[in-house]
C-alpha cells in the first residue's frame, strides 16, 4: 500500500494566475475598448437623446411617485376618526 500526500489537493497552483482570472481580465479589456469605440462613434446620437431625458422623466415620475396616494379607493383617508 502506498501513502499519498493530499495536503495540497484543491489549492490554487503557485505558477501564476488561473485561466478564469486571465479570461476575466481579457473580457474587461475587451468591454472597455468596445465601450470607448461605441461612445466615440455614437456620441452625437447619445448626447442628442439626452435633451429628451427631462421630458421623459416627467411622466415616469408622475406614474411612480403617485403610487402611494390611493386615489379612487372610495373610502376616506382617516377612517379611525368616525
C-alpha positions in Angstrom: 0.0 0.0 0.0 1.3 3.4 -0.8 0.7 6.6 1.2 -0.4 9.5 -0.9 0.0 13.1 0.2 -3.2 15.1 -0.5 -2.3 18.1 1.6 -2.1 20.4 -1.5 -5.2 19.0 -3.2 -7.7 21.8 -4.2 -5.2 24.6 -3.6 -4.5 27.0 -6.4 -1.3 26.5 -8.2 1.6 28.8 -7.4 2.5 29.2 -11.1 0.5 32.3 -11.7 -3.0 33.4 -12.5 -5.7 30.9 -13.2 -7.3 30.6 -16.6 -10.6 32.2 -15.3 -8.7 35.2 -13.9 -6.9 35.7 -17.3 -10.2 35.3 -19.2 -11.9 37.9 -16.9 -9.1 40.4 -17.5 -9.4 39.9 -21.2 -13.2 40.3 -21.0 -12.8 43.5 -19.0 -10.3 44.9 -21.5 -12.5 44.0 -24.5 -15.6 45.6 -22.9 -13.6 48.8 -22.1 -12.3 49.1 -25.7 -15.7 48.3 -27.2 -17.4 50.8 -24.9 -14.9 53.5 -25.8 -15.3 52.9 -29.5 -19.1 52.9 -29.2 -19.1 56.1 -27.3 -16.8 57.9 -29.7 -18.7 56.7 -32.8 -22.2 57.4 -31.4 -21.5 60.4 -29.2 -23.7 62.7 -31.3 -26.7 60.3 -31.1 -26.4 59.7 -27.4 -25.9 63.4 -26.5 -28.8 64.3 -28.8 -31.1 61.9 -26.9 -30.1 63.4 -23.5 -32.0 66.5 -24.4 -35.2 64.5 -24.2 -34.4 62.9 -20.9 -36.1 65.5 -18.7 -39.2 65.4 -20.8 -39.3 61.6 -20.4 -38.7 61.9 -16.7 -41.9 63.9 -16.1 -44.4 61.2 -17.0 -42.3 58.5 -15.4 -42.1 60.4 -12.1 -45.8 61.0 -12.2 -46.5 57.3 -12.6 -44.1 56.1 -10.0 -44.3 58.8 -7.4 -48.2 59.0 -7.1 -48.4 55.3 -6.2 -48.9 55.9 -2.5 -51.9 58.3 -2.7 -54.6 55.6 -3.1 -56.7 57.7 -5.4 -60.1 56.3 -6.3 -60.4 53.8 -3.4 -63.8 55.2 -2.4 -63.1 55.4 1.3 -61.9 58.4 3.4 -58.2 58.7 4.3 -58.7 58.6 8.0 -61.4 56.0 8.9 -60.5 55.9 12.6 -61.9 59.4 13.4 -65.5 58.3 13.0 
